[in-house]
Structures are given as structure tokens and as C-alpha cells.
């Protein structure tokens, strides 16, 4: 603004110069652009690229093969996933997806199987099973880890699943059971449960819980509904049948009058017998149960039961030119196993009449067959092969123990193949077939494996991956109870750090020594004659 020339104090109106107009127009344009940007929807970030691969699913019910896309939706080298809709199509089951609560329900026969996005739980009306990886939301729908198909589905249904990770072919079928049925025989003071098998199976009885016996059948494939018994038969009140991935359980609930039991096999291993006894009541009974512990009795004539643990053969896995698995930081399996074996020998040698021999006491190459030949030549009573585990995924962890039998899962087969590579020849784990079941010591091998696994997992504080079966070449031909121990994972950073320390070696050796002594005490327990 400016004063008028007359000086009368009159103000003239605003005058905007061209440069001011230009500045004002630029400012308005910027403001308009900012406002438009604020009002416009934000474009979504591009979805990450995931590794994808086509997989063939063979239904096994007459339908033609189907092709679906599997994806790795977790960090590299982790689990493959299948879309929930594809999973329902492959299984030919009902599917209900609630996006508001992010839950997927599959109706498989009479079962409702529920998945929740972000959770690892697979929930049914009767049980909850945890996946290793969670369900994820991808492209607006839930994607399920492949583990559900290969491992959990067979536990929940009669489906039998075979997965070939090399060819990416998954075969579905109906499980052919190898447990034919149950029968009972009642006497005045005893009840006998007979489990009829189509093929001989190794078994073990867990009597740790009061008024309950758990019969574990290794490699059993059952129809749980056909073997579940809801009404009493003599001293047996009920039976609950459970299918696991590589074994089956018969949970036998007992009358409070049962004081002892007997377990054995008949018919060349095709009938497993569990017999429970009630002691004669000669006085006025106490108004309380007789006690939580039920005593096992075994017939003195039972073949293969008389195991006297005097000489223990410890086999440090690998050695010499065979390094075994290589851990993080360059740690070698052959060095870890030898350190543990030497420590175990120091703990046990001379302990209450026990003598310990090592298949190798230095860094030398030794064939797998030579190891069991050494054990047989030295007339060993037990054979324990010590190893370290490894996997392509760094988060795999825990301890597991194997006894000799055809592999019952893809994992078991892969572990066995890795350990068998040192033979230098192409050996198929199928060379075992049923010859192994006729081995006099397969039952004791299973019992020893359970004792070792329980001690290792509890004393080391590591995840219990369970007792498993596989065709380890190093165990073939051992004329004694024989097991293979996978102590921990060299591929896991935390467990590799432990495996590299002397203190952990000593803890493993202590747990193994305690398990061997537990097994010896069990074998030497007083055994009563069958009434």
C-alpha cells in the first residue's frame, strides 16, 4: 500500500504485483497437492516374493491326481505351506473360514479340526496338537504348514500319508491297520488282555501312573474307535486307544484291587499279553487303595528277558576320515561323540561290576559293520552308539533315541540315511524287514531306548523328541540290546554351543550312565513265576 499524493490520509486498495501473484499461485498449488495426497488411498506395499513349487497330490480313492502350489511362507529353508482351500479340496472335506476371528475349520468325517492364523495349535474335540510353524494369512486366506498333512493328519484320522520331498508328490490313502483287535480272559484273581497283531511288533509297558498301564506298540497302525473299550472287563475298567505318528498307545485303566501285572508276547510275537492280578484277600481290606505302584512280574522262561548288564559297549559315532556332521563354528561330530564316550567310560567302568569298552578310543576310521562285530566278539551286554543330530533348519532342537526297526516316518528315514552314508555302499534301510522283529533283544532295545530318552531329556533340559525306529546300519547284527542316541543338534546355534563344552559332555555322560543303571536294575529285578 502507499499514501495518496494529495496527502489527505486516504488509503488506496491492495495492489498485487505479478511476482506476488506467481508466489501465491505456487503456494496454492502445493497446498492442493498436499490435500490431495492426504485424501488419496495409500498404495499397499508390494507383497514379498515367496518361493513356490507345484506339488502333485494322489488321492488314493480313485480320483485323478491334483496339482497345487506349495509355498515357503516362513524364513528361508523352513516349512512348505498349502492354502486352506487347496487342503480341503485335496481331502474332499468341508471347509469353513471365519475371517473375523481368523479361524479355519475342516470337517473330516465326524471330526472338526480347527486352525487359527498366527497359532501353532491344531484343535479337535479331544486333543490339541502343536505344529512346529504357525498357520499364516496369505493373500486373504489361511495357509497350513505341510507338517499337518505329513505328520498330524495320520494321528487324527485313518488317513495314511506318504510324502516324497524330492519329487514333490504326496500320496493319500486309508491306513491299513496292523492291530486286528482285543480279547479278554477273566479268572478269579486275574484278567488277561490280549492284543492281536497282524505282524509282530515291539512293545513296552509304562506303569508310572497309579491304576493305569500304558501299552506302547511301536510301529502300530490302529483304528482307535475299534480298540477303545468303555466298559469293565474284570480288573480292567476301560481302555483308551490313541494313534501317534510312529506308534500307538493303549491306556489301560485298572481296578484299585490290582497289585501286579505281567507282560509278554505269544504266537511268535503276534499276540501281546497284558495280565493283571489281584492278591487274595486274607484279612479285612484297608478302606484305601493298596498303593500307586503296581509291580511287574515276568515269567522266568520268557525268551530274551534275561539281560545281565555286565559289559557295556559304547560306540562313539564316526571318526577318522568320517567327520560326521559339521556344526556351527567348525565343531565336528566325531570329536563330540568321542569326548562323551570317554567320559561315560570313566563314570561307569568298574561301577558295581560293570565293564565298559569303546569301539574306538581315538580319531580312527571304523566301518559300521566292524562296530557291531567288535561288540559281539567282546560278548557285550549292551550296545550304545552316540551321535549328534543335524538338520537343514537351524531351529530344529532336542534329543531323540532310536532302536533298530524299519523307519516309521520320513524324519526317521532321513536321519538313518544320513548316518548310513558312511558304509560307502548303497544300502537301503529296507534290508531289515521283519528279521529284526525276531531279534531276541528288540523288546529290551525298546525298553533301553525309553530309559535313555527319559534321562537325557530330563537331565539335560532339552526338548524330548521321543523314542523312534529306523534302520541304522550300525545297529544291525548286534546280538544284544542296541540303541543309537542323537544327543543334540549341531545345526542349532545354542545346542552347538553346548556340544562344544566339556561340562555338557559330562552332563550327557551322567544321564547315559544313570539310564544304563536304571535299565540294569529293571532287568535284575525279582521276577515272580506266573501263577
C-alpha positions as CSV (number, residue, x, y, z in Angstrom):
1,X,0.0,0.0,0.0
2,X,1.0,3.6,-0.4
3,X,-0.2,7.0,0.7
4,X,-2.0,9.2,-2.0
5,X,-0.2,12.1,-3.4
6,X,-2.6,14.5,-2.0
7,X,-1.5,13.6,1.5
8,X,-5.1,13.5,2.7
9,X,-4.6,10.3,4.5
10,X,-6.7,8.2,2.1
11,X,-5.5,4.6,1.6
12,X,-5.8,3.1,-1.8
13,X,-6.9,-0.5,-2.2
14,X,-4.5,-3.5,-2.3
15,X,-2.5,-3.9,-5.4
16,X,-0.8,-7.3,-6.1
17,X,2.2,-7.2,-8.4
18,X,2.7,-10.0,-10.9
19,X,5.6,-11.6,-8.9
20,X,3.3,-11.8,-5.8
21,X,0.6,-13.5,-7.9
22,X,3.1,-16.0,-9.0
23,X,4.1,-16.8,-5.5
24,X,0.5,-17.1,-4.3
25,X,-0.3,-19.5,-7.2
26,X,2.6,-21.7,-6.3
27,X,1.6,-21.9,-2.7
28,X,-2.0,-22.8,-3.5
29,X,-0.8,-25.5,-5.9
30,X,1.4,-27.0,-3.2
31,X,-1.4,-26.9,-0.7
32,X,-3.8,-28.6,-3.1
33,X,-1.3,-31.3,-3.8
34,X,-0.8,-32.0,-0.1
35,X,-4.5,-32.1,0.4
36,X,-5.0,-34.5,-2.5
37,X,-2.2,-36.7,-1.2
38,X,-3.8,-36.8,2.2
39,X,-7.2,-37.8,0.8
40,X,-5.9,-40.4,-1.7
41,X,-5.7,-44.0,-0.5
42,X,-2.2,-45.2,0.4
43,X,-1.0,-47.8,-2.1
44,X,-0.2,-51.1,-0.5
45,X,3.4,-52.2,-0.3
46,X,4.2,-54.9,-2.8
47,X,3.8,-58.4,-1.3
48,X,7.2,-60.1,-0.8
49,X,8.1,-62.8,-3.3
50,X,7.9,-66.3,-1.8
51,X,9.4,-69.5,-3.1
52,X,6.7,-71.5,-4.8
53,X,6.6,-75.0,-6.2
54,X,3.9,-77.2,-7.8
55,X,3.1,-80.4,-5.9
56,X,1.1,-83.4,-7.0
57,X,-1.3,-85.0,-4.6
58,X,-2.5,-88.5,-5.4
59,X,-5.8,-89.0,-3.5
60,X,-5.7,-92.8,-3.5
61,X,-9.6,-93.1,-3.7
62,X,-9.9,-93.3,-7.5
63,X,-9.8,-89.6,-8.1
64,X,-7.2,-88.3,-10.6
65,X,-4.1,-86.7,-9.3
66,X,-4.3,-83.0,-8.4
67,X,-1.7,-80.2,-8.6
68,X,-1.5,-77.5,-6.0
69,X,1.0,-74.7,-5.3
70,X,3.1,-75.1,-2.2
71,X,4.9,-72.0,-0.8
72,X,7.6,-71.3,1.7
73,X,5.9,-68.5,3.8
74,X,8.3,-68.6,6.7
75,X,12.1,-67.7,6.8
76,X,14.3,-69.4,4.3
77,X,14.7,-73.2,4.4
78,X,11.6,-73.6,6.5
79,X,8.3,-75.3,6.2
80,X,6.2,-75.5,3.0
81,X,2.6,-74.3,3.2
82,X,-0.6,-75.2,1.4
83,X,-3.6,-73.0,1.0
84,X,-6.5,-74.0,3.3
85,X,-8.9,-74.2,0.3
86,X,-6.5,-76.5,-1.5
87,X,-6.1,-78.6,1.6
88,X,-9.9,-79.0,1.8
89,X,-10.1,-79.9,-1.9
90,X,-7.3,-82.5,-1.6
91,X,-9.0,-84.2,1.3
92,X,-12.5,-83.7,-0.1
93,X,-13.8,-82.3,3.2
94,X,-16.0,-79.4,4.3
95,X,-14.3,-76.1,4.9
96,X,-15.5,-73.1,6.9
97,X,-13.4,-69.9,7.1
98,X,-14.2,-67.1,9.5
99,X,-12.2,-64.1,8.5
100,X,-13.4,-62.0,11.5
101,X,-11.7,-64.4,14.1
102,X,-9.2,-65.8,11.5
103,X,-10.2,-69.4,12.2
104,X,-10.4,-72.2,9.7
105,X,-12.5,-75.3,10.4
106,X,-12.2,-78.5,8.4
107,X,-14.8,-81.2,8.7
108,X,-13.0,-84.5,8.3
109,X,-15.6,-87.3,8.8
110,X,-17.1,-86.8,12.3
111,X,-14.2,-84.5,13.4
112,X,-13.9,-80.8,13.4
113,X,-10.3,-79.7,13.0
114,X,-9.7,-76.0,13.8
115,X,-6.7,-73.8,12.8
116,X,-6.1,-70.3,13.9
117,X,-4.0,-67.8,12.0
118,X,-0.8,-67.0,13.9
119,X,-1.1,-70.1,16.2
120,X,0.6,-73.4,16.0
121,X,-2.3,-75.4,17.6
122,X,-4.4,-77.9,15.7
123,X,-7.5,-78.3,17.8
124,X,-10.1,-81.1,17.8
125,X,-12.8,-82.0,20.3
126,X,-10.5,-84.5,22.1
127,X,-7.0,-83.1,21.8
128,X,-4.7,-80.2,20.8
129,X,-1.5,-80.9,18.8
130,X,1.2,-78.2,18.2
131,X,2.7,-77.6,14.8
132,X,6.4,-76.6,14.5
133,X,5.4,-73.5,12.5
134,X,2.2,-71.3,12.8
135,X,-0.7,-71.0,10.4
136,X,-0.2,-67.8,8.3
137,X,-2.5,-65.4,6.5
138,X,-1.5,-65.1,2.9
139,X,-3.5,-63.5,0.0
140,X,-6.5,-63.2,2.2
141,X,-6.8,-66.9,3.3
142,X,-5.1,-69.2,5.8
143,X,-2.2,-71.3,4.7
144,X,-1.4,-74.5,6.6
145,X,2.1,-76.0,7.2
146,X,2.7,-79.2,5.2
147,X,3.6,-80.8,8.5
148,X,-0.2,-81.1,9.2
149,X,-0.6,-83.4,6.2
150,X,2.5,-85.5,6.7
151,X,2.5,-85.9,10.4
152,X,-0.6,-84.7,12.2
153,X,-3.4,-85.8,9.9
154,X,-2.5,-89.6,10.3
155,X,-2.7,-89.1,14.1
156,X,-6.3,-87.7,13.9
157,X,-7.8,-89.9,11.1
158,X,-7.4,-93.2,9.3
159,X,-5.5,-91.3,6.5
160,X,-2.1,-92.7,5.5
161,X,0.2,-90.1,4.0
162,X,3.4,-90.6,2.1
163,X,5.4,-87.5,1.2
164,X,8.4,-87.5,-1.3
165,X,10.2,-84.2,-0.8
166,X,12.4,-84.9,-3.8
167,X,9.7,-85.4,-6.4
168,X,7.1,-83.2,-4.5
169,X,4.5,-86.0,-4.7
170,X,2.1,-86.6,-1.8
171,X,0.1,-89.8,-1.7
172,X,-3.1,-90.1,0.4
173,X,-4.7,-93.3,1.3
174,X,-6.6,-95.1,4.0
175,X,-4.4,-96.6,6.7
176,X,-4.1,-100.4,6.7
177,X,-4.2,-101.3,10.3
178,X,-1.9,-104.0,11.7
179,X,-3.6,-104.4,15.1
180,X,-6.5,-106.8,14.5
181,X,-8.4,-106.4,17.8
182,X,-8.6,-107.2,21.5
183,X,-9.9,-110.0,23.6
184,X,-10.2,-110.7,27.3
185,X,-9.8,-113.7,29.5
186,X,-11.1,-113.5,33.1
187,X,-10.2,-115.7,36.0
188,X,-11.0,-115.5,39.7
189,X,-8.0,-113.3,40.6
190,X,-6.7,-112.1,37.3
191,X,-7.7,-110.5,34.0
192,X,-5.8,-111.0,30.8
193,X,-5.9,-108.5,27.9
194,X,-4.8,-110.0,24.6
195,X,-3.8,-107.6,21.7
196,X,-3.9,-109.4,18.4
197,X,-1.4,-108.2,15.7
198,X,-1.2,-108.9,12.0
199,X,2.6,-108.6,12.2
200,X,4.9,-108.9,15.2
201,X,5.6,-105.5,16.9
202,X,7.9,-104.4,19.6
203,X,6.1,-103.1,22.7
204,X,6.7,-101.5,26.1
205,X,4.6,-101.0,29.2
206,X,4.7,-97.8,31.2
207,X,3.5,-98.3,34.8
208,X,4.4,-94.9,36.2
209,X,0.9,-93.7,36.9
210,X,-1.4,-95.2,39.6
211,X,-4.2,-97.5,38.5
212,X,-3.0,-97.2,34.9
213,X,-0.9,-99.2,32.4
214,X,0.1,-97.7,29.1
215,X,1.0,-100.3,26.4
216,X,3.1,-98.7,23.7
217,X,3.1,-100.6,20.4
218,X,6.0,-99.4,18.2
219,X,5.0,-99.1,14.5
220,X,1.4,-99.9,15.2
221,X,-1.4,-98.6,12.9
222,X,-4.8,-98.8,14.6
223,X,-8.4,-97.8,14.3
224,X,-8.7,-96.0,17.7
225,X,-12.5,-96.4,17.7
226,X,-12.3,-100.1,17.3
227,X,-9.9,-100.6,20.2
228,X,-11.4,-98.2,22.7
229,X,-13.3,-100.1,25.4
230,X,-15.7,-98.2,27.6
231,X,-17.0,-100.9,29.9
232,X,-15.2,-103.0,32.6
233,X,-13.8,-106.4,31.9
234,X,-12.8,-108.0,35.2
235,X,-10.0,-106.0,36.7
236,X,-9.7,-103.8,33.6
237,X,-12.1,-100.9,33.8
238,X,-11.6,-99.3,30.4
239,X,-9.2,-98.9,27.6
240,X,-8.4,-95.7,25.6
241,X,-6.7,-96.2,22.2
242,X,-4.5,-93.4,20.7
243,X,-2.8,-93.3,17.4
244,X,0.6,-91.5,17.2
245,X,2.7,-90.8,14.1
246,X,5.0,-93.8,14.7
247,X,3.4,-95.8,17.4
248,X,0.0,-96.5,19.1
249,X,-0.9,-96.4,22.8
250,X,-3.4,-98.4,24.7
251,X,-4.1,-96.7,28.0
252,X,-5.5,-99.4,30.3
253,X,-7.4,-98.1,33.4
254,X,-7.4,-100.6,36.3
255,X,-9.4,-101.5,39.3
256,X,-7.9,-100.4,42.6
257,X,-7.5,-104.1,43.5
258,X,-4.7,-104.7,41.0
259,X,-1.4,-105.2,42.7
260,X,0.8,-106.5,39.9
261,X,0.9,-107.2,36.2
262,X,2.7,-109.3,33.7
263,X,3.6,-108.5,30.0
264,X,4.7,-111.0,27.4
265,X,4.2,-112.0,23.8
266,X,2.8,-115.2,22.3
267,X,2.3,-116.7,18.8
268,X,5.8,-115.7,17.6
269,X,5.1,-112.1,18.5
270,X,1.7,-111.7,17.0
271,X,-0.1,-111.5,20.4
272,X,0.8,-109.1,23.1
273,X,-0.5,-110.1,26.5
274,X,-1.1,-107.8,29.5
275,X,-2.2,-109.7,32.5
276,X,-3.2,-108.0,35.8
277,X,-3.5,-109.8,39.2
278,X,-5.4,-109.2,42.4
279,X,-3.9,-110.6,45.5
280,X,-6.1,-112.9,47.6
281,X,-7.7,-111.0,50.4
282,X,-6.9,-112.9,53.7
283,X,-7.6,-110.0,56.1
284,X,-10.1,-107.2,56.3
285,X,-9.2,-104.8,53.5
286,X,-8.0,-101.3,54.2
287,X,-10.5,-98.6,53.3
288,X,-8.0,-97.0,50.9
289,X,-6.4,-98.2,47.6
290,X,-3.4,-100.6,48.0
291,X,-0.9,-98.1,46.7
292,X,0.0,-96.3,43.5
293,X,2.8,-98.6,42.4
294,X,1.9,-101.8,40.5
295,X,4.7,-104.4,40.4
296,X,5.6,-106.0,37.1
297,X,6.2,-109.8,37.1
298,X,7.7,-111.7,34.2
299,X,7.8,-115.5,33.7
300,X,11.3,-116.8,34.2
301,X,11.0,-118.8,31.0
302,X,10.4,-115.8,28.8
303,X,12.9,-115.8,25.9
304,X,15.2,-112.8,25.6
305,X,14.3,-111.3,29.0
306,X,17.4,-112.4,30.9
307,X,19.7,-109.5,30.2
308,X,22.6,-109.2,32.7
309,X,24.3,-105.8,32.3
310,X,27.9,-106.5,32.9
311,X,29.8,-105.4,29.8
312,X,28.7,-102.3,28.0
313,X,29.9,-101.4,24.5
314,X,30.0,-97.7,23.8
315,X,30.3,-96.6,20.2
316,X,31.5,-93.0,19.5
317,X,29.9,-92.3,16.1
318,X,32.1,-91.5,13.0
319,X,35.9,-90.9,13.4
320,X,39.0,-90.7,11.2
321,X,38.2,-89.7,7.7
322,X,34.5,-89.6,8.6
323,X,33.9,-86.3,10.4
324,X,30.2,-86.8,10.7
325,X,28.1,-83.7,10.9
326,X,29.8,-80.3,11.0
327,X,28.4,-77.8,13.4
328,X,28.4,-74.1,13.6
329,X,31.9,-72.8,14.3
330,X,33.6,-75.9,12.8
331,X,32.7,-78.3,15.6
332,X,32.9,-81.9,14.3
333,X,30.5,-84.7,15.4
334,X,33.3,-87.3,15.6
335,X,35.1,-85.2,18.3
336,X,32.0,-84.6,20.4
337,X,30.9,-88.3,20.4
338,X,34.4,-89.4,21.4
339,X,34.5,-86.9,24.3
340,X,31.1,-88.1,25.6
341,X,32.1,-91.8,25.2
342,X,35.3,-91.4,27.1
343,X,33.5,-89.5,29.9
344,X,30.9,-92.2,30.1
345,X,33.5,-94.9,30.3
346,X,35.2,-93.1,33.3
347,X,31.8,-92.9,35.0
348,X,30.7,-96.5,34.6
349,X,33.9,-98.6,34.3
350,X,34.2,-100.6,37.5
351,X,30.9,-99.3,38.8
352,X,29.3,-102.2,40.7
353,X,30.8,-104.9,38.4
354,X,30.2,-103.1,35.1
355,X,32.9,-103.1,32.4
356,X,32.9,-100.5,29.6
357,X,34.6,-101.0,26.2
358,X,34.8,-98.4,23.4
359,X,34.6,-99.3,19.7
360,X,37.2,-96.6,19.1
361,X,39.3,-94.6,21.7
362,X,41.0,-92.3,19.2
363,X,40.3,-90.5,15.9
364,X,40.3,-93.5,13.6
365,X,38.1,-94.6,10.8
366,X,35.9,-97.6,11.6
367,X,33.2,-99.2,9.5
368,X,29.7,-99.6,10.7
369,X,29.7,-103.3,10.4
370,X,33.0,-103.5,12.3
371,X,31.5,-101.8,15.3
372,X,28.8,-104.4,16.0
373,X,31.3,-107.2,15.1
374,X,33.5,-105.8,17.9
375,X,30.6,-105.7,20.3
376,X,29.7,-109.3,19.5
377,X,33.3,-110.5,19.7
378,X,33.6,-108.9,23.1
379,X,30.4,-110.5,24.3
380,X,28.8,-107.2,25.2
381,X,25.5,-107.0,27.1
382,X,24.5,-103.5,25.7
383,X,25.5,-101.6,22.6
384,X,25.0,-97.8,22.6
385,X,26.0,-95.7,19.6
386,X,26.5,-92.0,20.4
387,X,25.8,-89.3,17.7
388,X,24.9,-85.7,17.3
389,X,21.9,-84.6,15.2
390,X,21.6,-82.1,12.4
391,X,19.0,-80.6,10.1
392,X,18.7,-78.1,7.3
393,X,16.7,-75.7,9.6
394,X,18.6,-74.1,12.5
395,X,15.7,-74.1,14.8
396,X,15.5,-78.0,15.0
397,X,16.4,-78.9,18.5
398,X,16.2,-81.6,21.2
399,X,17.3,-85.2,21.9
400,X,16.0,-88.5,20.4
401,X,16.8,-92.1,20.8
402,X,16.4,-94.9,18.2
403,X,16.3,-98.7,18.3
404,X,16.5,-100.9,15.2
405,X,13.4,-101.3,13.2
406,X,12.1,-100.2,9.8
407,X,11.7,-96.4,9.8
408,X,8.2,-95.3,10.7
409,X,8.4,-91.7,9.5
410,X,10.1,-89.5,6.9
411,X,12.2,-87.9,9.6
412,X,13.4,-91.2,11.0
413,X,14.3,-92.4,7.5
414,X,16.2,-89.3,6.7
415,X,18.2,-89.5,9.9
416,X,19.0,-93.1,9.3
417,X,20.1,-92.4,5.7
418,X,22.4,-89.7,6.9
419,X,24.1,-92.0,9.4
420,X,24.3,-94.9,7.0
421,X,26.2,-93.0,4.3
422,X,29.5,-93.9,5.9
423,X,29.1,-97.5,4.7
424,X,30.4,-96.5,1.3
425,X,27.8,-98.6,-0.4
426,X,24.2,-98.0,-1.4
427,X,22.4,-99.7,1.4
428,X,18.6,-99.4,1.6
429,X,17.1,-99.3,5.0
430,X,14.5,-101.8,3.8
431,X,17.2,-104.6,4.2
432,X,15.8,-105.0,7.8
433,X,12.2,-106.1,7.1
434,X,10.8,-108.4,9.7
435,X,14.0,-110.2,10.5
436,X,14.6,-107.6,13.2
437,X,11.4,-108.3,15.0
438,X,12.6,-111.9,15.5
439,X,15.7,-110.5,17.2
440,X,15.6,-111.7,20.8
441,X,16.5,-108.3,22.1
442,X,14.3,-105.9,20.2
443,X,12.0,-105.6,23.2
444,X,14.8,-104.9,25.5
445,X,16.3,-102.4,23.0
446,X,13.0,-100.5,23.1
447,X,13.0,-100.5,26.9
448,X,16.6,-99.3,27.0
449,X,15.8,-96.6,24.5
450,X,12.9,-95.3,26.6
451,X,15.2,-95.3,29.7
452,X,17.9,-93.3,27.9
453,X,15.5,-90.9,26.3
454,X,13.7,-90.1,29.6
455,X,17.0,-89.4,31.3
456,X,18.6,-87.3,28.6
457,X,15.6,-85.1,28.1
458,X,15.0,-84.5,31.8
459,X,18.6,-84.2,33.0
460,X,19.8,-82.0,30.1
461,X,16.7,-79.9,30.0
462,X,16.3,-80.3,26.2
463,X,13.2,-81.0,24.2
464,X,12.1,-84.6,24.2
465,X,11.8,-85.7,20.6
466,X,10.8,-89.2,21.6
467,X,11.9,-92.8,21.0
468,X,11.9,-93.7,17.4
469,X,12.6,-96.5,15.0
470,X,14.9,-96.5,12.0
471,X,17.2,-98.7,10.0
472,X,20.7,-97.7,11.3
473,X,23.3,-99.9,9.8
474,X,25.5,-99.6,12.9
475,X,22.9,-101.4,15.0
476,X,22.3,-104.3,12.6
477,X,23.8,-107.6,13.8
478,X,24.3,-106.7,17.4
479,X,23.4,-109.7,19.5
480,X,22.3,-107.6,22.5
481,X,20.0,-104.7,23.2
482,X,21.3,-101.9,20.9
483,X,20.3,-98.3,20.6
484,X,21.5,-95.1,18.9
485,X,21.4,-91.8,20.7
486,X,21.2,-88.4,18.9
487,X,22.3,-86.1,21.8
488,X,21.5,-82.6,20.4
489,X,21.6,-80.6,17.2
490,X,25.0,-79.4,15.8
491,X,22.9,-77.3,13.3
492,X,21.2,-75.4,16.1
493,X,23.4,-72.4,17.3
494,X,22.5,-72.8,21.0
495,X,22.9,-76.6,21.1
496,X,26.1,-76.4,19.1
497,X,27.5,-74.1,21.7
498,X,26.6,-76.7,24.4
499,X,28.0,-79.6,22.4
500,X,31.3,-77.8,22.3
501,X,31.7,-77.6,26.1
502,X,33.2,-80.2,28.5
503,X,30.5,-79.5,31.0
504,X,27.8,-80.6,28.6
505,X,29.7,-83.7,27.6
506,X,29.8,-84.6,31.3
507,X,26.1,-84.0,31.7
508,X,25.3,-86.2,28.7
509,X,27.6,-88.9,30.1
510,X,26.0,-88.7,33.5
511,X,22.5,-89.0,32.0
512,X,23.5,-92.0,29.9
513,X,25.2,-93.7,32.9
514,X,22.1,-93.2,35.1
515,X,19.9,-94.7,32.3
516,X,22.1,-97.7,31.9
517,X,22.0,-98.4,35.7
518,X,18.2,-97.9,35.6
519,X,17.9,-100.4,32.8
520,X,20.2,-102.9,34.6
521,X,18.1,-102.6,37.8
522,X,15.0,-103.2,35.8
523,X,16.4,-106.3,34.2
524,X,17.7,-107.7,37.5
525,X,14.5,-107.0,39.5
526,X,13.0,-110.0,41.2
527,X,10.6,-111.8,38.7
528,X,7.9,-113.9,40.0
529,X,6.7,-117.1,38.3
530,X,3.3,-116.9,36.6
531,X,0.7,-118.2,39.0
